[in-house]
Amino acid sequence: MNRSLLGFLLCVLCVLCGENSSASANPPTASYIFPAGAQRGTSVDVRVGGLFLHDKCDFHIVGSGITHSPHLTPAKRIWFEGPLLPIPESQQQEDYPADMQGKITVAKDAPPGERRVQVFTSQGGAGGPVFIVGELPEVIEKEIDGEPIPVPIKLPVTANGRIFPREDVDLWEFDAEAGKTVTAFVHTKSIKSPLVTRLDILDSSGKVIAEEMLHPCIRTDGSVKFTPKVSGKYRVRIRDARTLGGPAYVYRLTVTTENVPAFHYPIRVITPGVKEILPPQTGALAPPVALHGQIEKAGAVTEWKVDLKKGEKYTFELQARKFDSPLCGVFTLYDATGKELAKGEASETADPPRLPFTTPADGTYTLKVREKFRGRGGENFVYRLVVWDTSTLGDPSFSLAVATDVFTVQRGAAVKVKVTAERHGGFAGPIEIKAQGLPEGIEMKPVTMNGNQNTVDLTITAGPKAIIGAIPLKLQGSATINGKVKSTEVDFAGRRWYPGDSGLRLVVAFPTPFKIIDQYVMTNAPRGETYRRKYKVDRGGFDGPIQIQLAEKQARHLQGVTGPVIVLKPGETEFEYPAFLPPWMELGRTCRVCVMATAKVKDPVDGREHTVSFSSVDQNQQMIVVVGPGRLGVSIDKTSVRAEGEVKLAVKVSRSKNLTGPATVELVLPDHIRGVSVSKLVVAADSDTGELVLKFESDTGPFNMPLVVRATISTDTGPVTAETKVEVVK
């Protein structure tokens, strides 16, 4: 039997028996979608960033009114290195999401609001990012490196941008009329962006004239309002409050002169059968009743009188965070003597849970509402305290939810799914949960959540012949209530209601047969050139070509390290990977670089081909290098030049004793800077000086960042480089 056939049969046997040597997979992640929205009736090209999306991934958006590309394909990665990240910050784990591209079309009649983004590969699925259907005209930031350049916009508008790289600042410039209030508000947290915004309004001189509100306008993640005294040009400045940034730091900034309420009082909700009451109160109130109030200043307490009947069952519910109020509320129930009978207290992120109460005697009771933390209060600290009686609590019922909308189970393995119950109307009975419509090869035994439970784990198992791919996951809960069986579908806890598909997905993943193996190695290497490390591969029976490249998940920030894509030929089990250490790396830094192996593997069940990968941040698979001084240096006689006509720079290169050869000196220009040309300069092997001639055209620029002067000497082991910078003023 030939070697190739034997290897394939061994691979098949390992997969079918579930005894694969690595039995691992790299399920994808979805970090962002950019832009994170579009106006109704328009189409937009989007970038979706994530890990392990490879050469193609399936793409799905949950919600009505949208059509989109069924698949995403690789796009040229946009990457800005940003300022030098020193120790210890550079020692933190870092992701480098790949950019995938697709197209979204929004119908003219699409309901405004959120849609959930999901991606799927042969090794799993992921959700997380949110796409917004908007109503205003939209613009998209054209991202460039360097200092911010104001981008003109016309109100009203929604601007889509990213704070990228770290410490980035964006400026959006608009015309405003004297006496006409402008509101700028941003969505970040609500679209699952890690950006923590800081918003300012600047006048034409750059002076800050309005700062971000302490508590944002309702249904926004950050807001600023101002009324200009004079007509003219103004700017919204947006940045991360922690000076962070990255490709996932996406935002949607809306700037408008329309009225944007800071809060609603009373809270805009009406419940049939419940009386809505505002202060001042006249006499005691009989439930069912909703009490609307404000904690207008720190330390304030509002007080209500309610008539309750002996033996009756009531439920108290304080609503504030639920309706975007900053109030972290506490309510307390007292009897006529001032004795405390019941208390509800919010957490830092959620309103108090519903509080049941059985009245010990007829009488008038007092409810007091206050802010949990000292020093907090304001007119926007609004609440709605509902006192339900048995007639308004509703029939006994329940709802079920899961914390995420995509689950991955590896073929031949199992995954646990946690389901949480919310019980209503006093229902405390058992709930049976079962799966509906699972395909052949996937099993889930029904599970019963007991009456004293609010959570339960489901176990979903994929057999050795389960088909790889994503399927809708339908989970149903049933319970007997008042002699009748009532059923409900398990939903996603973060869902916004759209008719139809709940959006839950189960993905059967294909395991990766191969893995990178090696021993711990630590060494040192000079910056400005290539370091190489040897690796071994345990093929696990797979005998095809394997692609090696820098991993998308790194143990530490790469700090500018780059590397090529290399391919192992069929059967090869050893390779040497070259990583280029840039000349500006921090000296003494311990660089830890991880590589990733990717291949197309044939499925023994149905013959399809799956792209799979192995990636690890284990130290045995890392290039661990202490960065030392470079062997080449370059300097220039001017630190800044004026962008006019012809400019000459005297260049000096310095070589270490073991470095010889001519040095090529060039000017490295970012893509967005135009109108600059430079003559070619080669400093001969027996010389260390030369002259670099720069020519600036009349419309040159913009110069929002220094230009890089780079010197390179070619050697048998690769290029050796050095860099310096020159400021250009116009």
SVG drawing of the C-alpha trace seen along z (x, -y; Angstrom):
<svg xmlns="http://www.w3.org/2000/svg" viewBox="-58 -85 93 87">
<polyline fill="none" stroke="black" stroke-width="0.4" points="0.0,0.0 1.5,-3.4 2.3,-6.0 -0.3,-8.5 -3.2,-6.1 -2.1,-4.7 -2.0,-8.2 -5.5,-9.0 -6.9,-5.8 -5.3,-6.6 -6.8,-10.1 -10.3,-8.7 -9.9,-6.1 -8.9,-8.8 -11.9,-11.1 -14.5,-8.3 -13.2,-6.8 -12.9,-10.2 -9.3,-9.4 -7.6,-12.1 -4.2,-13.0 -5.1,-16.7 -8.9,-16.5 -9.0,-20.3 -10.5,-23.0 -10.1,-26.7 -13.7,-28.0 -14.1,-31.5 -14.7,-34.7 -16.5,-37.8 -14.9,-41.1 -16.6,-43.8 -18.6,-44.9 -17.6,-48.2 -19.5,-50.3 -21.9,-49.1 -25.0,-50.3 -26.7,-51.8 -29.6,-54.0 -32.8,-52.4 -33.0,-52.0 -29.2,-51.9 -26.4,-49.3 -23.0,-49.3 -19.8,-47.4 -18.8,-46.1 -15.7,-44.7 -16.2,-42.0 -13.2,-41.3 -12.6,-38.1 -10.3,-35.2 -10.0,-32.0 -12.3,-33.1 -9.7,-31.8 -10.3,-31.9 -14.1,-32.1 -16.8,-32.1 -20.6,-31.9 -22.3,-35.2 -25.8,-35.7 -27.7,-38.6 -30.6,-37.9 -33.6,-40.2 -36.0,-41.4 -35.5,-43.9 -31.9,-43.0 -30.2,-41.0 -26.5,-40.3 -23.7,-38.3 -24.0,-34.7 -20.2,-34.5 -17.4,-36.8 -14.1,-36.7 -10.7,-38.1 -10.0,-41.8 -6.7,-43.6 -6.0,-44.0 -6.1,-47.6 -3.6,-48.0 -2.1,-51.0 0.6,-50.3 0.0,-53.4 2.4,-54.7 5.1,-52.5 3.5,-50.2 6.0,-50.0 6.5,-47.3 4.4,-46.1 1.4,-47.0 3.1,-45.3 3.2,-42.0 -0.6,-41.6 -2.4,-39.1 -3.4,-40.6 -5.7,-39.6 -5.1,-40.5 -8.5,-40.0 -8.5,-39.3 -10.6,-41.6 -13.3,-39.9 -15.6,-41.7 -19.2,-41.5 -22.2,-43.6 -25.4,-44.5 -28.6,-45.9 -31.2,-47.5 -34.8,-47.6 -36.6,-51.0 -39.3,-49.6 -36.9,-47.8 -37.7,-48.4 -35.1,-50.7 -33.0,-49.2 -30.5,-46.4 -29.7,-43.2 -27.3,-40.5 -24.3,-39.4 -23.1,-35.8 -20.3,-34.0 -19.7,-30.3 -16.8,-28.2 -16.1,-24.4 -14.7,-24.7 -17.6,-26.6 -19.6,-29.7 -19.7,-33.1 -22.0,-36.0 -21.6,-39.3 -21.4,-42.4 -24.5,-44.4 -25.6,-46.1 -28.0,-49.1 -30.7,-50.0 -30.8,-53.8 -33.0,-56.6 -30.6,-59.4 -28.0,-59.9 -24.7,-58.1 -21.0,-58.7 -18.1,-56.4 -14.7,-57.4 -11.9,-57.1 -9.3,-55.8 -5.7,-57.2 -2.8,-57.0 -1.4,-60.0 -2.9,-63.0 -6.6,-63.7 -7.8,-65.7 -11.3,-67.2 -13.9,-65.5 -16.7,-67.7 -20.3,-66.5 -23.8,-68.0 -26.4,-67.7 -28.4,-65.7 -26.1,-62.7 -24.8,-59.5 -21.0,-59.1 -19.4,-55.6 -15.9,-55.5 -13.3,-53.6 -10.8,-54.7 -7.9,-53.0 -5.0,-52.7 -4.5,-53.3 -4.7,-57.0 -6.5,-57.8 -8.8,-60.9 -11.5,-61.5 -12.8,-65.0 -16.1,-65.6 -16.7,-69.2 -20.1,-70.8 -21.8,-74.2 -24.1,-75.3 -26.4,-78.3 -26.4,-80.6 -29.1,-79.8 -29.9,-76.4 -29.1,-73.4 -27.0,-70.7 -26.9,-67.2 -24.2,-64.7 -24.7,-61.2 -22.8,-57.9 -23.6,-54.2 -20.8,-51.9 -21.7,-49.5 -25.1,-48.9 -23.3,-47.6 -20.9,-45.5 -17.9,-47.8 -15.3,-48.0 -14.9,-51.7 -15.5,-53.9 -16.1,-57.3 -15.2,-60.7 -17.0,-63.4 -16.2,-67.1 -17.4,-70.0 -14.7,-72.3 -15.0,-75.8 -13.0,-76.9 -10.1,-77.8 -9.9,-74.4 -11.3,-75.5 -13.6,-73.0 -17.0,-74.6 -19.0,-71.5 -18.2,-68.2 -19.8,-64.9 -22.8,-64.7 -22.4,-62.7 -25.4,-60.7 -26.1,-60.2 -29.4,-61.0 -31.9,-58.2 -31.0,-55.2 -27.5,-56.4 -24.1,-55.4 -22.7,-58.9 -24.0,-62.4 -23.1,-66.1 -25.4,-69.1 -24.6,-72.7 -26.2,-75.9 -23.7,-78.0 -23.6,-81.7 -22.4,-82.5 -22.8,-80.8 -19.8,-79.0 -17.9,-75.8 -17.7,-73.4 -16.2,-70.0 -17.2,-66.8 -14.1,-65.2 -14.3,-61.5 -11.7,-59.3 -11.4,-56.5 -11.5,-57.7 -8.7,-55.2 -6.6,-56.1 -7.1,-52.6 -8.1,-51.7 -8.0,-49.0 -9.9,-47.7 -12.9,-46.6 -13.3,-50.1 -16.2,-50.9 -18.8,-53.7 -21.8,-55.3 -21.9,-59.1 -25.2,-61.0 -25.1,-64.8 -28.5,-66.6 -30.4,-69.7 -33.6,-67.7 -34.7,-67.4 -33.0,-64.5 -34.5,-64.1 -32.0,-63.6 -34.7,-61.5 -38.4,-60.8 -40.5,-61.8 -42.8,-60.1 -41.3,-56.9 -43.2,-56.2 -44.8,-52.9 -48.5,-52.0 -49.7,-48.7 -53.4,-47.9 -55.3,-47.8 -52.6,-49.7 -53.1,-53.4 -50.1,-55.6 -49.5,-58.1 -47.3,-61.2 -46.6,-63.3 -48.0,-65.1 -49.9,-62.2 -53.4,-62.9 -54.3,-60.2 -53.4,-56.6 -53.5,-54.6 -54.9,-51.1 -53.1,-48.6 -52.6,-47.9 -50.7,-51.2 -47.5,-52.5 -45.8,-55.3 -43.6,-57.7 -40.9,-59.7 -37.5,-61.4 -34.5,-61.5 -33.7,-65.1 -30.7,-65.6 -28.3,-63.5 -29.8,-62.2 -33.4,-62.8 -36.1,-60.2 -39.6,-60.0 -42.4,-58.7 -45.7,-57.0 -48.8,-55.8 -50.6,-52.6 -53.6,-50.8 -53.0,-47.0 -55.4,-44.3 -54.6,-41.5 -53.6,-38.2 -53.4,-39.6 -50.4,-38.8 -48.7,-41.8 -45.5,-42.2 -43.3,-45.3 -41.2,-46.1 -38.9,-49.1 -38.1,-50.0 -35.2,-52.4 -32.2,-50.9 -34.7,-49.0 -35.7,-52.4 -32.2,-53.9 -32.4,-55.8 -29.1,-56.1 -30.9,-55.5 -29.5,-52.6 -32.7,-52.3 -33.6,-51.1 -37.2,-50.8 -38.4,-50.0 -41.9,-49.1 -42.9,-50.2 -46.1,-49.6 -48.0,-52.4 -45.6,-52.1 -42.5,-52.7 -41.4,-49.1 -39.5,-47.9 -41.3,-44.9 -39.7,-44.5 -36.8,-45.9 -35.6,-45.8 -32.1,-46.9 -30.6,-47.3 -27.2,-46.0 -24.8,-48.3 -26.1,-47.1 -29.7,-45.9 -32.9,-46.9 -34.0,-45.0 -35.7,-41.7 -39.5,-41.6 -40.4,-41.4 -43.4,-39.3 -45.2,-40.4 -48.1,-39.0 -49.8,-41.7 -50.0,-40.9 -52.9,-43.3 -55.2,-45.8 -53.8,-49.3 -52.0,-52.1 -48.3,-51.3 -45.4,-53.6 -43.1,-53.0 -39.8,-55.0 -37.5,-55.2 -33.9,-56.5 -30.6,-56.2 -28.3,-53.4 -25.1,-55.5 -24.4,-58.7 -23.8,-61.8 -25.8,-60.6 -29.0,-62.2 -30.5,-64.5 -33.6,-65.3 -32.9,-62.3 -32.9,-59.8 -36.4,-58.8 -38.2,-55.6 -41.5,-53.7 -42.5,-51.6 -45.2,-49.2 -47.4,-47.6 -49.0,-44.6 -51.9,-42.7 -53.1,-39.2 -55.4,-40.6 -52.5,-42.2 -49.7,-39.8 -51.0,-37.8 -51.6,-34.1 -48.7,-31.9 -46.2,-31.5 -42.5,-31.4 -39.9,-32.4 -36.6,-30.7 -33.3,-32.2 -29.7,-31.4 -26.8,-33.9 -25.4,-33.5 -27.0,-32.9 -24.3,-30.5 -23.1,-27.2 -20.3,-25.0 -20.0,-21.3 -17.1,-19.3 -17.9,-16.2 -17.6,-13.2 -18.0,-15.4 -20.6,-17.3 -21.4,-20.9 -23.3,-22.2 -25.9,-24.9 -27.1,-26.8 -30.8,-27.8 -32.2,-30.4 -35.9,-30.6 -37.8,-33.7 -41.0,-32.7 -44.2,-34.9 -47.4,-35.1 -46.2,-32.9 -45.4,-29.9 -43.1,-27.5 -43.6,-24.2 -41.1,-22.0 -40.2,-22.8 -39.2,-20.2 -36.8,-21.4 -36.3,-19.5 -34.8,-20.1 -36.8,-20.1 -35.8,-19.1 -32.2,-18.0 -30.7,-16.3 -29.4,-12.8 -26.2,-12.4 -27.0,-15.1 -28.8,-14.3 -30.1,-16.1 -32.0,-14.2 -34.9,-16.2 -34.0,-17.9 -36.3,-18.9 -35.8,-22.1 -37.2,-21.5 -39.6,-23.9 -36.9,-25.2 -34.5,-25.9 -34.0,-28.8 -31.1,-27.4 -30.3,-24.0 -27.6,-22.7 -28.5,-20.9 -26.0,-18.5 -25.9,-18.4 -23.9,-15.6 -22.6,-15.3 -21.9,-11.7 -19.0,-10.6 -21.0,-11.0 -22.7,-14.3 -22.6,-16.6 -20.3,-19.6 -22.1,-23.0 -24.6,-25.3 -28.2,-24.5 -31.1,-26.4 -31.3,-25.4 -34.9,-25.1 -35.3,-24.5 -38.7,-24.3 -39.8,-24.4 -43.1,-22.9 -44.9,-23.0 -48.3,-22.0 -50.0,-25.1 -53.5,-25.0 -54.0,-21.6 -52.9,-22.7 -49.6,-22.2 -48.0,-25.5 -45.0,-25.7 -42.5,-28.5 -39.4,-28.6 -36.0,-29.2 -34.8,-32.6 -31.6,-34.6 -31.3,-36.9 -29.9,-39.8 -32.5,-39.6 -34.5,-42.5 -37.9,-41.3 -38.3,-40.6 -41.0,-38.2 -39.7,-34.8 -36.3,-33.4 -35.0,-33.6 -31.5,-33.4 -30.1,-30.5 -27.6,-28.4 -25.7,-25.2 -22.5,-24.5 -21.0,-21.1 -17.2,-21.6 -14.5,-19.5 -11.5,-18.7 -8.0,-19.6 -5.9,-16.5 -2.5,-18.2 -0.7,-20.4 2.6,-22.3 4.9,-20.7 8.3,-21.7 10.3,-22.4 10.7,-25.6 13.4,-27.9 14.5,-31.3 17.2,-33.4 18.1,-36.9 18.3,-38.7 19.0,-42.2 16.1,-44.4 15.8,-45.5 16.3,-42.0 14.8,-38.5 14.8,-35.9 14.2,-32.3 12.9,-29.4 12.6,-25.7 9.4,-23.9 8.0,-20.4 4.5,-19.3 2.5,-16.3 0.4,-15.6 -2.0,-13.3 -2.4,-11.2 -3.0,-14.2 -0.6,-14.2 -1.5,-17.3 0.1,-20.8 -0.1,-23.0 0.1,-26.8 2.1,-28.5 1.7,-32.2 1.6,-34.5 -1.2,-33.6 -4.3,-35.9 -4.3,-35.2 -1.0,-36.2 0.4,-35.7 1.6,-39.3 1.4,-42.4 3.4,-41.8 4.8,-45.4 5.3,-45.5 6.7,-42.0 5.7,-40.7 6.1,-37.3 5.3,-35.7 3.0,-32.9 5.0,-29.7 3.7,-26.3 4.8,-22.9 4.8,-20.3 2.8,-17.1 4.6,-14.9 6.9,-17.6 7.0,-17.6 9.7,-20.3 9.9,-24.0 11.7,-27.2 9.6,-30.3 11.1,-33.8 9.8,-36.7 11.0,-40.2 11.8,-42.3 11.2,-46.0 14.1,-48.4 12.1,-50.5 11.3,-47.7 11.9,-48.4 15.3,-47.2 15.3,-44.5 11.7,-43.5 10.9,-39.8 9.1,-39.2 6.7,-36.2 5.5,-35.4 2.9,-32.7 2.4,-30.9 -0.7,-29.3 -1.0,-26.2 -3.9,-26.0 -4.9,-23.3 -7.8,-22.0 -8.8,-18.5 -11.1,-16.1 -14.1,-15.0 -14.3,-11.2 -18.0,-11.3 -19.2,-13.2 -16.1,-14.0 -16.3,-17.7 -13.2,-19.8 -12.9,-21.8 -10.4,-24.6 -9.1,-23.8 -6.3,-25.3 -4.1,-24.9 -3.1,-27.9 -1.7,-27.9 -0.3,-30.5 1.5,-27.8 5.1,-28.8 6.5,-25.8 5.0,-27.0 6.3,-30.6 9.2,-32.4 10.7,-33.8 13.3,-36.5 14.9,-39.2 15.3,-42.2 18.8,-43.6 20.4,-46.6 20.3,-46.6 23.4,-46.2 22.5,-49.2 21.8,-52.8 20.7,-55.8 20.5,-59.5 19.7,-62.7 20.9,-66.3 17.4,-67.8 14.6,-66.8 12.0,-68.8 11.7,-70.3 9.3,-72.7 7.3,-71.1 8.5,-73.5 10.3,-72.6 13.5,-70.6 14.8,-69.6 18.2,-67.9 18.8,-65.7 22.3,-64.7 22.2,-61.0 24.6,-59.0 24.5,-55.2 26.5,-53.3 27.3,-49.6 28.4,-47.1 31.7,-45.3 30.1,-42.2 27.8,-44.0 29.0,-45.0 27.6,-46.0 25.9,-49.0 22.9,-50.6 19.8,-51.6 18.1,-54.7 14.4,-55.5 11.5,-57.5 8.5,-55.5 5.3,-57.4 1.8,-56.5 -0.9,-55.9 -2.8,-59.2 0.2,-61.5 0.5,-62.8 2.8,-65.0 6.1,-63.8 8.9,-62.2 12.4,-61.2 15.6,-60.3 17.1,-56.9 20.1,-56.8 22.6,-54.0 25.4,-54.5 28.4,-52.5 29.9,-49.7 33.0,-51.8 31.1,-55.0 28.8,-56.1 27.2,-59.3 24.9,-60.3 22.3,-62.8 18.5,-62.2 16.7,-64.6 12.9,-65.2 10.7,-67.1 7.3,-68.5 4.6,-69.5 2.3,-72.5 -0.7,-70.4 1.4,-68.1 0.2,-66.6 -1.5,-66.2 1.4,-65.9 -0.3,-64.7 2.5,-62.4 6.3,-62.2 7.9,-60.6 10.1,-57.6 13.6,-57.4 14.7,-53.8 18.1,-52.3 18.4,-48.7 21.4,-46.4 20.8,-43.0 22.5,-40.0 22.5,-36.2 20.0,-35.9 17.7,-38.7 17.5,-42.5 18.9,-44.5 17.1,-47.8 17.3,-51.0 14.8,-53.9 14.6,-57.6 11.9,-60.2 11.5,-63.7 8.7,-66.1 7.3,-67.9 5.5,-71.3 3.6,-73.1"/>
</svg>
